[in-house]
Amino acid sequence: MPSGQVIRVSPPSALREGIAQIQGELHVTPDFPPEVEAEAVRVAADVLVLPDEDQTQIPFVTIDPADSMDLDQALHLERSDTGYVVQYAIADVHAFVAPDGAIDVESHQRGESLYGADSKIPLHPTALSEGAASLLPGQVRPALLWTSTLDETGEILSTGVRRVRVKSVAKLDYVGVQQMFDSDDPAAFDERYGDSLRLLKEIGELRLALEVKRGGISLPLPDQEIEVKGDQWRTRFRSLLPVEDWNAQLSLLTGFGAARIMLDHKVGLLRTLPPADPRDVARLRRTAKALNVDWPESQSPADFIRSLDPGDGHEAAMILASTRLLRGSAYAAFNGTLPELTEHAALASPYAHVTAPLRRLIDRYAGEICVALCAGTPVPDWVLATMDELPAIMQAAARRSSGYERAILDLVEAGMLAPRVGESFDGVVVEVSDKEPTHGTVSIQDPAVEAAVVGTTALPLGDPVTVRLAEADVLRRRVSFTLA
C-alpha cells in the first residue's frame, strides 16, 4: 500500500484556509447555532430515563476507525441451535432529540455528517454525538437492540428490534481487530468478548458468500484518503481490511431485516437503486473488449466485476467504468402502498438505513418505525408527519457530502503538487471522455492522486503512461497533467 506524498504547508494555515473557503461555498459549518448547542448541553447533562429492559450484562464492543468518537453501533455474536444470533445495539438518538426541538430542526437542515481530512461537519452537536448518545465503553446507554437469528449458512431467519439499556466493554478499531485475527496467539482476543468477536469472521464470510449467491455488486476499488498530522498532509489509496468487510456485512443484514419488517407492514423508508440499464451493460461489454479484459457472455456483471483486480491497470479502468451500473440511488417513503421500486440492485435485496443514526438523519426515523412495528404499537405521529420529506432531504445531503469530500481532496492534491509543476509521474489512464477521447483521468500511486489528463491523441485507457504535471492551482483546487 503506497505511503503517499507528504506536504509540509508553509504557512501551515494555507490548507486550513482552503477548507474554510470550501465550507463557505457549500454553506456548511462544524459550528451549531447557540440554541442548538444549549439544548444539546442541557439534554446531555439531564438525568436520562433509561429503558426498562436491562441488557448491560451482554459484553458489546464497538469497531470503528481508531479516532472515531461518534460510536453508534455495538455488536455481540453467539452460536445458537440453528446457527447464529447477531445482536446489534444502535445508539438511541430519539432518547436525546425531541421532535421539532432545536437539535431536530438543525439535523433536518444538515441531513448527514460530512467528512473531509480532519474537517468533520457533524449531524449533531458533539455533546451528544461524541458524548451522551455515543456508545462509549463503560457507559450505560439507551439503545435500539436489533436481534437477528441466522441459520448455519448465514441466511436471516428472523429480525426484531426493541429499546434496551446496554454497556459496551471495549472501543476497538479495525486495525487492532484485524491484528487479533492475524495473530497466532490465542490470548490476542480479550476473554471478556473473545468468544463473540471470533465469530465476526465466520459470520462475515458466510454473509459475503450469500452476497455472491444473490448477485450483489461490490466495486473493489481502494479508497482515496487524506491523513493530517499537524502540518503534514498526505493522500493515500487504501484497500479495506477483511474485518471492515465482515463488519459491514452485519450492518447490511440489519438493514435487510429492517426493510423486511417495513415492507411486511407497508410503512417505512427504504434505500433503493434501480437495476442497471441494459444499454449500460452493453456499453460496459464494449469497454471490456476494448481493454482486452475477458468477460464471458455467460458471466453476470456482478460476477465479472467481482473478478477484477484493481492492481491491474486495464482492470482498474474496467472497475471505474462499472460505476455507471450503480446510478440512480434514492430513498423511498411509503405508508399503505408499496413503492414501485423496493430493491437495492447493488445489494440484490430490499434494504434500509438504520445503523448510523448519529451520522445520518433517516436512520433515526427508520429505527423508530421498526421499533413501533415490532412492538405492535402505532408508528409515532411525528415520524409519519415528516417521513415524506426525508427522501429529498437525504438526496440533497448526499450531494453535499460528495461535493465536500471531493473539494477537499482536490485542495490537498493541489497543495501537495504545487511545488512540482513540470515534473513527470508514472500513472495509469483510468477514464477517457466519451465526447473527447483526448481528455480523461489518470491515477498516480505516489503521490496518491487522481486528476485530469490531456493528450494530443486518444488516451490509452488502462495503459501505464508517463504524464507531466501541467497545473496545480491551490486557489482553484485544480490539478491537470499532459501525456508526456
C-alpha positions as CSV (number, residue, x, y, z in Angstrom):
1,M,0.0,0.0,0.0
2,P,1.7,3.2,-1.1
3,S,2.5,5.6,1.7
4,G,1.6,8.7,-0.2
5,Q,3.4,12.0,-0.6
6,V,3.7,14.3,2.5
7,I,3.4,18.0,2.2
8,R,4.5,20.5,4.9
9,V,2.4,23.6,4.3
10,S,4.1,27.0,4.7
11,P,2.3,28.7,6.3
12,P,0.6,25.7,7.9
13,S,-2.7,27.6,7.7
14,A,-2.8,27.5,3.9
15,L,-4.9,24.3,3.5
16,R,-7.0,25.2,6.6
17,E,-8.0,28.4,4.8
18,G,-8.8,26.4,1.7
19,I,-11.1,24.2,3.8
20,A,-12.8,27.2,5.3
21,Q,-13.4,28.5,1.8
22,I,-15.0,25.2,0.8
23,Q,-17.2,25.3,3.8
24,G,-18.3,28.8,2.9
25,E,-19.1,27.8,-0.7
26,L,-21.2,24.9,0.4
27,H,-22.8,26.8,3.3
28,V,-21.8,24.2,5.9
29,T,-20.0,24.7,9.2
30,P,-19.0,22.5,12.1
31,D,-20.5,25.1,14.5
32,F,-24.1,24.9,15.6
33,P,-26.4,27.8,16.4
34,P,-26.3,28.8,20.1
35,E,-29.8,27.4,20.8
36,V,-28.8,24.1,19.4
37,E,-25.6,23.8,21.4
38,A,-27.5,24.9,24.5
39,E,-30.2,22.3,24.0
40,A,-27.5,19.6,23.5
41,V,-25.6,20.5,26.6
42,R,-28.8,20.6,28.6
43,V,-30.0,17.2,27.3
44,A,-26.6,15.6,27.8
45,A,-26.5,16.8,31.5
46,D,-30.1,15.8,32.4
47,V,-30.8,12.6,34.2
48,L,-31.8,10.3,31.4
49,V,-34.8,7.9,31.8
50,L,-33.3,4.7,30.6
51,P,-35.4,1.8,29.0
52,D,-36.8,-0.7,31.5
53,E,-35.1,-3.7,29.8
54,D,-31.5,-4.1,31.1
55,Q,-29.0,-5.8,28.8
56,T,-25.9,-4.3,30.3
57,Q,-24.7,-7.9,31.0
58,I,-24.0,-8.5,27.3
59,P,-20.4,-7.7,26.5
60,F,-20.9,-5.5,23.5
61,V,-18.0,-4.0,21.6
62,T,-17.7,-1.2,19.1
63,I,-15.4,-1.4,16.0
64,D,-14.6,1.8,14.2
65,P,-11.7,3.8,12.9
66,A,-9.3,4.5,15.8
67,D,-10.1,8.2,16.1
68,S,-13.9,7.9,15.9
69,M,-15.9,9.0,18.9
70,D,-19.4,9.0,17.4
71,L,-20.0,5.3,18.1
72,D,-23.5,4.3,17.1
73,Q,-23.0,0.5,16.6
74,A,-22.0,-2.1,19.1
75,L,-22.2,-5.9,18.4
76,H,-22.4,-9.2,20.2
77,L,-22.3,-12.6,18.4
78,E,-23.1,-16.1,19.5
79,R,-23.9,-19.5,18.3
80,S,-27.4,-21.0,18.5
81,D,-29.0,-24.3,17.9
82,T,-30.0,-23.2,14.4
83,G,-26.9,-21.2,13.5
84,Y,-26.1,-17.8,15.0
85,V,-27.6,-14.8,16.9
86,V,-26.4,-11.4,15.9
87,Q,-27.1,-8.6,18.5
88,Y,-26.6,-5.1,17.1
89,A,-27.0,-2.3,19.5
90,I,-27.7,1.1,17.8
91,A,-27.5,4.4,19.6
92,D,-31.0,5.6,20.6
93,V,-30.8,9.2,19.2
94,H,-34.6,9.8,19.9
95,A,-33.9,9.5,23.6
96,F,-32.0,12.8,23.3
97,V,-33.5,14.6,20.4
98,A,-37.1,15.9,20.8
99,P,-39.2,16.2,17.7
100,D,-39.4,19.8,16.5
101,G,-36.8,20.8,19.1
102,A,-33.7,22.9,18.1
103,I,-31.5,19.9,17.6
104,D,-34.1,18.2,15.5
105,V,-34.7,21.2,13.2
106,E,-30.9,21.6,12.7
107,S,-30.5,17.9,11.9
108,H,-33.1,18.3,9.1
109,Q,-31.0,21.1,7.6
110,R,-27.8,19.0,7.7
111,G,-29.1,15.5,6.8
112,E,-25.9,13.7,7.5
113,S,-22.4,14.2,8.8
114,L,-19.8,15.4,6.3
115,Y,-16.2,14.1,6.3
116,G,-13.0,15.6,4.7
117,A,-9.5,15.3,6.1
118,D,-9.9,16.2,9.7
119,S,-12.6,18.7,9.0
120,K,-15.8,17.0,10.0
121,I,-19.2,18.6,9.9
122,P,-21.3,16.6,12.4
123,L,-25.0,16.0,12.1
124,H,-25.5,16.5,15.9
125,P,-23.6,18.6,18.4
126,T,-20.6,16.6,19.8
127,A,-22.0,16.8,23.4
128,L,-24.4,14.2,22.1
129,S,-22.8,12.5,19.1
130,E,-19.4,12.0,20.8
131,G,-20.7,12.2,24.4
132,A,-24.1,11.3,25.9
133,A,-25.5,9.4,23.0
134,S,-22.4,7.7,21.8
135,L,-21.9,4.0,22.8
136,L,-18.6,4.7,24.6
137,P,-17.1,1.9,26.7
138,G,-18.1,1.6,30.3
139,Q,-21.1,3.8,29.9
140,V,-24.7,2.7,30.3
141,R,-26.6,3.9,27.2
142,P,-30.1,3.7,25.8
143,A,-30.1,1.7,22.5
144,L,-32.2,0.1,19.9
145,L,-31.2,-3.6,20.1
146,W,-31.6,-5.4,16.8
147,T,-31.6,-9.2,17.2
148,S,-31.2,-11.3,14.1
149,T,-31.2,-15.1,14.1
150,L,-29.3,-16.8,11.2
151,D,-29.2,-20.3,10.0
152,E,-25.9,-22.3,9.7
153,T,-25.3,-20.7,6.2
154,G,-25.8,-17.2,7.5
155,E,-29.3,-16.7,6.0
156,I,-31.6,-14.5,8.1
157,L,-34.4,-16.4,9.8
158,S,-35.8,-13.5,11.9
159,T,-35.2,-9.9,12.8
160,G,-36.6,-7.8,15.6
161,V,-35.8,-4.6,17.5
162,R,-36.6,-3.2,20.9
163,R,-35.4,-0.5,23.3
164,V,-32.9,-1.6,26.0
165,R,-30.1,-0.3,28.0
166,V,-26.6,-1.5,27.1
167,K,-23.0,-1.0,28.1
168,S,-20.0,-1.5,25.7
169,V,-17.0,-3.1,27.3
170,A,-14.4,-2.0,24.7
171,K,-13.8,0.5,22.0
172,L,-12.0,-1.4,19.3
173,D,-10.6,-0.3,15.9
174,Y,-10.3,-2.0,12.6
175,V,-6.5,-2.3,12.5
176,G,-6.4,-3.7,16.0
177,V,-9.2,-6.3,15.4
178,Q,-7.5,-7.4,12.2
179,Q,-4.3,-7.9,14.1
180,M,-6.2,-10.2,16.5
181,F,-7.4,-12.3,13.7
182,D,-4.0,-12.4,12.0
183,S,-2.2,-13.4,15.3
184,D,-1.3,-16.9,16.2
185,D,-1.6,-16.0,19.9
186,P,-4.9,-17.3,21.4
187,A,-4.6,-14.5,24.0
188,A,-4.9,-11.9,21.3
189,F,-8.7,-11.9,22.0
190,D,-9.7,-10.4,25.3
191,E,-11.6,-13.0,27.4
192,R,-14.4,-10.6,28.0
193,Y,-15.5,-10.5,24.4
194,G,-13.3,-13.0,22.6
195,D,-15.9,-15.8,22.0
196,S,-18.2,-13.2,20.4
197,L,-15.6,-11.4,18.3
198,R,-14.1,-14.6,16.9
199,L,-17.5,-15.2,15.2
200,L,-17.2,-12.0,13.2
201,K,-15.0,-13.6,10.6
202,E,-17.1,-16.7,10.4
203,I,-20.4,-14.9,10.0
204,G,-19.0,-12.2,7.8
205,E,-17.6,-14.7,5.3
206,L,-20.9,-16.5,5.3
207,R,-22.7,-13.3,4.5
208,L,-20.2,-12.4,1.8
209,A,-20.8,-15.8,0.2
210,L,-24.5,-15.1,0.3
211,E,-24.0,-11.7,-1.4
212,V,-22.3,-13.5,-4.3
213,K,-25.1,-16.0,-4.4
214,R,-27.7,-13.2,-4.5
215,G,-25.8,-11.4,-7.3
216,G,-24.8,-8.4,-5.3
217,I,-22.4,-5.9,-6.9
218,S,-19.4,-4.6,-5.0
219,L,-16.7,-2.4,-6.6
220,P,-13.3,-3.5,-5.4
221,L,-11.7,0.0,-5.7
222,P,-9.4,1.3,-3.0
223,D,-10.5,4.5,-1.2
224,Q,-8.6,7.7,-1.6
225,E,-8.0,9.1,1.9
226,I,-6.3,12.2,3.5
227,E,-4.2,11.9,6.6
228,V,-3.4,15.0,8.6
229,K,-0.8,15.1,11.3
230,G,0.0,18.7,12.4
231,D,1.3,20.5,9.3
232,Q,1.9,17.1,7.5
233,W,-0.7,16.2,4.9
234,R,-0.8,13.1,2.7
235,T,-3.2,11.3,0.4
236,R,-3.2,7.5,0.0
237,F,-5.1,4.8,-1.7
238,R,-6.3,2.3,0.9
239,S,-7.9,-1.1,0.4
240,L,-10.4,-2.2,3.0
241,L,-9.2,-4.7,5.6
242,P,-11.1,-8.0,5.7
243,V,-12.5,-7.1,9.1
244,E,-14.1,-4.0,7.6
245,D,-15.9,-6.2,5.1
246,W,-17.1,-8.6,7.8
247,N,-18.3,-5.7,10.0
248,A,-20.1,-4.1,7.1
249,Q,-22.0,-7.4,6.5
250,L,-23.5,-7.2,9.9
251,S,-24.7,-3.7,9.3
252,L,-26.2,-4.8,5.9
253,L,-28.0,-7.8,7.3
254,T,-29.6,-5.5,9.9
255,G,-30.7,-3.2,7.1
256,F,-32.1,-6.1,5.2
257,G,-34.1,-7.2,8.3
258,A,-35.4,-3.7,8.8
259,A,-36.6,-3.4,5.2
260,R,-38.4,-6.7,5.5
261,I,-40.2,-5.5,8.7
262,M,-41.3,-2.3,7.0
263,L,-42.4,-4.0,3.7
264,D,-44.4,-6.6,5.6
265,H,-46.3,-3.7,7.3
266,K,-46.4,-1.4,4.3
267,V,-44.9,1.6,6.1
268,G,-41.4,2.7,6.1
269,L,-38.3,4.2,4.4
270,L,-36.1,2.2,2.0
271,R,-32.8,2.9,0.3
272,T,-33.2,1.9,-3.4
273,L,-31.2,1.5,-6.5
274,P,-32.8,0.6,-9.9
275,P,-31.4,-2.3,-12.0
276,A,-28.6,-1.5,-14.4
277,D,-29.8,-0.2,-17.8
278,P,-29.2,-2.9,-20.4
279,R,-27.6,-0.2,-22.6
280,D,-25.1,0.5,-19.9
281,V,-24.3,-3.2,-19.6
282,A,-23.8,-3.5,-23.4
283,R,-21.6,-0.4,-23.3
284,L,-19.6,-2.0,-20.5
285,R,-19.1,-5.1,-22.5
286,R,-17.7,-3.0,-25.4
287,T,-15.3,-1.3,-22.9
288,A,-14.1,-4.7,-21.7
289,K,-13.4,-5.7,-25.3
290,A,-11.5,-2.5,-26.0
291,L,-9.4,-3.1,-22.9
292,N,-8.8,-6.8,-23.7
293,V,-10.4,-7.8,-20.4
294,D,-12.1,-11.2,-20.8
295,W,-15.8,-11.2,-20.0
296,P,-17.5,-14.4,-20.9
297,E,-21.1,-14.0,-22.3
298,S,-22.4,-16.4,-19.6
299,Q,-20.9,-14.3,-16.7
300,S,-23.1,-11.8,-15.0
301,P,-22.0,-8.2,-14.5
302,A,-21.7,-8.8,-10.7
303,D,-19.5,-11.9,-11.1
304,F,-17.4,-10.1,-13.7
305,I,-16.8,-7.0,-11.6
306,R,-16.0,-9.2,-8.5
307,S,-13.3,-11.0,-10.5
308,L,-11.4,-7.8,-11.4
309,D,-8.1,-6.9,-9.9
310,P,-7.7,-3.2,-9.1
311,G,-3.9,-3.6,-9.2
312,D,-4.0,-4.2,-12.9
313,G,-4.3,-1.0,-15.0
314,H,-6.8,-2.3,-17.5
315,E,-9.0,-4.0,-14.9
316,A,-8.8,-0.9,-12.6
317,A,-10.2,1.1,-15.6
318,M,-12.8,-1.5,-16.0
319,I,-13.9,-1.2,-12.4
320,L,-14.2,2.6,-12.7
321,A,-16.2,2.2,-15.9
322,S,-18.5,-0.2,-14.0
323,T,-19.7,2.6,-11.7
324,R,-22.3,3.6,-14.4
325,L,-24.2,0.4,-13.4
326,L,-24.8,1.9,-9.9
327,R,-26.5,5.1,-10.8
328,G,-29.9,6.3,-9.5
329,S,-29.7,5.5,-5.8
330,A,-32.6,7.1,-3.9
331,Y,-34.8,6.8,-0.8
332,A,-38.5,5.8,-0.9
333,A,-41.1,6.7,1.8
334,F,-44.3,4.7,1.8
335,N,-47.4,4.3,4.0
336,G,-50.1,1.9,3.0
337,T,-49.0,1.4,-0.6
338,L,-45.6,-0.1,-1.5
339,P,-43.3,2.0,-3.8
340,E,-42.8,0.9,-7.3
341,L,-39.1,0.1,-6.6
342,T,-38.4,-1.7,-3.3
343,E,-35.0,-3.2,-4.1
344,H,-31.4,-2.0,-3.9
345,A,-29.9,-3.5,-7.1
346,A,-26.3,-3.5,-5.9
347,L,-27.3,-5.4,-2.8
348,A,-29.8,-7.6,-4.7
349,S,-32.3,-7.1,-1.8
350,P,-34.6,-4.6,-0.2
351,Y,-32.6,-2.5,2.2
352,A,-33.0,0.3,4.8
353,H,-30.6,2.6,6.6
354,V,-31.0,2.0,10.3
355,T,-27.5,1.6,11.8
356,A,-25.9,5.1,11.8
357,P,-28.4,7.5,13.5
358,L,-25.6,9.7,14.9
359,R,-24.4,10.4,11.4
360,R,-27.5,10.1,9.2
361,L,-30.9,11.6,9.8
362,I,-33.0,9.0,8.1
363,D,-31.8,6.2,10.3
364,R,-33.5,7.7,13.4
365,Y,-36.8,7.7,11.6
366,A,-36.5,4.2,10.1
367,G,-35.4,2.9,13.5
368,E,-38.5,4.4,15.2
369,I,-40.8,2.8,12.6
370,C,-39.3,-0.6,13.2
371,V,-39.4,-0.3,17.0
372,A,-43.1,0.5,16.8
373,L,-44.0,-2.2,14.3
374,C,-42.1,-4.9,16.3
375,A,-43.9,-3.8,19.5
376,G,-47.3,-3.8,17.8
377,T,-47.8,-0.1,18.6
378,P,-48.7,2.8,16.2
379,V,-45.8,4.5,14.3
380,P,-45.4,7.9,16.1
381,D,-47.2,10.8,14.6
382,W,-44.0,12.9,14.4
383,V,-42.5,10.2,12.2
384,L,-45.4,9.9,9.8
385,A,-45.8,13.7,9.6
386,T,-42.2,14.1,8.3
387,M,-41.2,11.0,6.6
388,D,-42.4,12.1,3.1
389,E,-39.9,15.0,3.3
390,L,-36.9,12.8,4.1
391,P,-36.0,11.4,0.6
392,A,-35.4,14.9,-0.7
393,I,-33.5,15.9,2.4
394,M,-31.2,12.9,2.2
395,Q,-30.6,13.3,-1.6
396,A,-29.5,16.9,-1.1
397,A,-27.3,15.8,1.9
398,A,-25.7,13.1,-0.2
399,R,-24.8,15.5,-3.0
400,R,-23.4,18.0,-0.4
401,S,-21.4,15.2,1.2
402,S,-19.9,14.1,-2.1
403,G,-19.1,17.6,-3.1
404,Y,-17.4,18.4,0.3
405,E,-15.2,15.3,0.2
406,R,-14.2,15.8,-3.4
407,A,-13.4,19.5,-3.0
408,I,-11.1,18.8,0.0
409,L,-9.4,16.0,-1.9
410,D,-8.9,18.4,-4.8
411,L,-7.5,21.0,-2.4
412,V,-5.0,18.7,-0.8
413,E,-3.9,17.2,-4.2
414,A,-3.2,20.7,-5.5
415,G,-1.4,21.6,-2.3
416,M,0.9,18.6,-2.5
417,L,1.7,19.0,-6.1
418,A,2.1,22.8,-6.3
419,P,5.9,22.8,-5.9
420,R,6.2,20.0,-8.6
421,V,4.8,21.6,-11.7
422,G,6.7,20.4,-14.7
423,E,7.8,17.1,-13.1
424,S,6.9,13.7,-14.7
425,F,5.0,10.9,-13.0
426,D,4.1,7.3,-13.7
427,G,0.4,6.6,-13.8
428,V,-2.5,4.7,-15.5
429,V,-5.3,6.2,-17.6
430,V,-8.4,5.0,-15.8
431,E,-11.1,7.0,-17.6
432,V,-11.5,8.5,-21.1
433,S,-14.2,11.0,-22.1
434,D,-16.8,9.7,-24.5
435,K,-17.0,13.1,-26.3
436,E,-13.3,14.0,-26.2
437,P,-11.1,10.9,-26.3
438,T,-8.0,13.1,-25.7
439,H,-9.4,14.0,-22.3
440,G,-9.6,11.7,-19.3
441,T,-8.4,10.8,-15.8
442,V,-5.0,9.5,-14.7
443,S,-4.4,7.6,-11.5
444,I,-1.0,8.1,-9.9
445,Q,0.1,5.9,-6.9
446,D,2.7,8.1,-5.3
447,P,1.6,10.7,-4.5
448,A,-1.9,9.1,-4.4
449,V,-3.7,11.4,-6.9
450,E,-6.5,11.0,-9.5
451,A,-6.7,14.1,-11.8
452,A,-7.4,15.3,-15.3
453,V,-5.1,14.4,-18.1
454,V,-5.0,15.6,-21.7
455,G,-3.2,14.0,-24.7
456,T,-2.5,15.1,-28.2
457,T,-4.1,11.9,-29.5
458,A,-6.7,9.5,-28.0
459,L,-5.7,8.4,-24.5
460,P,-4.8,4.8,-24.0
461,L,-7.4,3.6,-21.5
462,G,-6.0,1.2,-18.9
463,D,-2.4,1.6,-20.1
464,P,0.5,2.7,-18.0
465,V,1.7,6.2,-19.0
466,T,4.2,8.9,-18.1
467,V,2.5,12.3,-17.6
468,R,3.8,15.8,-16.9
469,L,2.2,18.0,-14.2
470,A,0.9,21.0,-16.1
471,E,-1.0,22.7,-13.4
472,A,-1.5,22.6,-9.6
473,D,-3.6,25.6,-8.6
474,V,-4.4,25.6,-4.9
475,L,-6.8,28.6,-5.0
476,R,-8.9,26.9,-7.7
477,R,-8.3,23.4,-6.4
478,R,-7.3,22.2,-9.8
479,V,-4.7,19.7,-10.9
480,S,-4.0,18.7,-14.5
481,F,-1.5,16.6,-16.4
482,T,-0.5,16.2,-20.0
483,L,0.6,13.0,-21.6
484,A,4.4,13.1,-21.9
